Amino acid sequence: MFDAQMAPLLRSILDKVCGTTSGDQSAIRAHVASKLFASAARGEISVEGLRDVALKALSNIPTMWR
């Protein structure tokens, strides 16, 4: 479980990265969120590092979700 400061940070990054996407929003957000949460659970806590993880996840979404 994440602390009280990490949860809003993850949501903010998720919202910013996925905010301008088109396609199946729920699937895209779920995919990016899962990558963000996994990275944070492994110890990545920097805003830049988490943003990079989210952007990479976004660039690797399945074509059918776009």
Contacts in CASP RR format, 6 or more apart in sequence:
PFRMAT RR
TARGET T0000
AUTHOR 0000-0000-0000
METHOD contacts of the structure
MODEL  1
MFDAQMAPLLRSILDKVCGTTSGDQSAIRAHVASKLFASAARGEISVEGL
RDVALKALSNIPTMWR
2 10 0 8 1.000
2 40 0 8 1.000
6 40 0 8 1.000
6 45 0 8 1.000
9 47 0 8 1.000
9 50 0 8 1.000
10 33 0 8 1.000
10 36 0 8 1.000
10 37 0 8 1.000
10 40 0 8 1.000
10 50 0 8 1.000
13 36 0 8 1.000
13 47 0 8 1.000
13 50 0 8 1.000
13 51 0 8 1.000
13 54 0 8 1.000
14 29 0 8 1.000
14 32 0 8 1.000
14 33 0 8 1.000
14 36 0 8 1.000
14 54 0 8 1.000
16 51 0 8 1.000
17 32 0 8 1.000
17 51 0 8 1.000
17 54 0 8 1.000
17 55 0 8 1.000
17 58 0 8 1.000
18 25 0 8 1.000
18 28 0 8 1.000
18 29 0 8 1.000
18 32 0 8 1.000
18 54 0 8 1.000
18 58 0 8 1.000
21 28 0 8 1.000
21 58 0 8 1.000
22 66 0 8 1.000
23 65 0 8 1.000
23 66 0 8 1.000
24 64 0 8 1.000
24 65 0 8 1.000
27 61 0 8 1.000
27 65 0 8 1.000
28 58 0 8 1.000
28 61 0 8 1.000
28 65 0 8 1.000
31 57 0 8 1.000
31 61 0 8 1.000
31 65 0 8 1.000
32 54 0 8 1.000
32 57 0 8 1.000
32 58 0 8 1.000
32 61 0 8 1.000
34 57 0 8 1.000
35 53 0 8 1.000
35 54 0 8 1.000
35 56 0 8 1.000
35 57 0 8 1.000
36 50 0 8 1.000
36 53 0 8 1.000
36 54 0 8 1.000
36 57 0 8 1.000
39 49 0 8 1.000
39 50 0 8 1.000
39 53 0 8 1.000
40 50 0 8 1.000
44 50 0 8 1.000
44 53 0 8 1.000
END
